[in-house]
Each structure stands twice: as C-alpha cells, then as structure tokens.
Amino acid sequence: MDFLGVYNHSLDAKNRIFIPSKYREYLGGTFVVCKAPDECLYIYSQEEWEKVAAQVKALPGSAEYRRYKRNFFGNADIVELDKQGRFTIKAELLQYANLSKDVVIAGSGNKFEVWNAEDFERDTNKTRDADDLNIEVIF
C-alpha cells in the first residue's frame, strides 16, 4: 500500500499527532519514526522499516559506515498508536524536524513524511515537474 495525500495536523501539548484514519490499520499498532535527510521525519510500517533497515545493516563495517548505522538506528523510534489514533514524537526528533504547533503529514509512497508546516510549504515550492527532471510519468 502506498501512503498518499497531505494532511494538516497540530501537535498537542504532549507532542502527539494523529495518523490519518484510513492508514492506521495498515501501519498496525506499532511503527517506526526516524530522521529523514530533508529535516523532516519518516514514518514506516514495520514491514517497510525492515526493508530499509536491511539495506543499512548490509553496509560495510568500516568506521564511517558504523557511525552512519549508529546514527541511523539511534535516531529511530518504535511508536504505538493510542486509542484515538495518535502517537508521541520524542523530543530529539521534534527538535531535528523543527516541529512545533502546525505539522503536515505527507504521503510519500512507502512512507509518510512529517514536516513543520512552514518548512513543508517552502520545500514544496521548490518542486520541479517531470519534464524538468527528465522523467516520463505514464498517466
């Protein structure tokens, strides 16, 4: 299943946000939240996380790769949905992604991205179309 759409939410006082209801069952009771390259967060189902984690585990064992693995896995968190469909984002991840009151959850195929709303708007405005990227999308 692909994660689609853009959803505007607010962090509550306990740093919780809602997962869109139609995706809760697919994510299951627990899933993984981790840092993303674009100063946002990724949300992976356990199934998708295992695929990504396997790629990272397969990297060579040199010091540089060990540091990368430590950073990658050390900045990931297994979270659970509460009965209302919310999950808590730990402080380190909130700070990394500059998350405050207004957040955006954006579908990104095999994962969701969680953005500060202003940062999402700014980043989205940089989007190039398929022609600019020299790719062909079949409709």
Buried (B, 14 or more C-beta within 10 A) or exposed (E): EEBEEEBEBEBEEEBBBBBBEEBBEEBEEEBBBBBBEEEBBBBBBBEBBEEBBEEEEEEEEEEEEEEEBEEBEEBBBEBEBEEEBBBBBEEEBBEBBEBEEBBBBBBBEBBBBBBBBEBBEEBEEEEEEEEEEEEEEEE
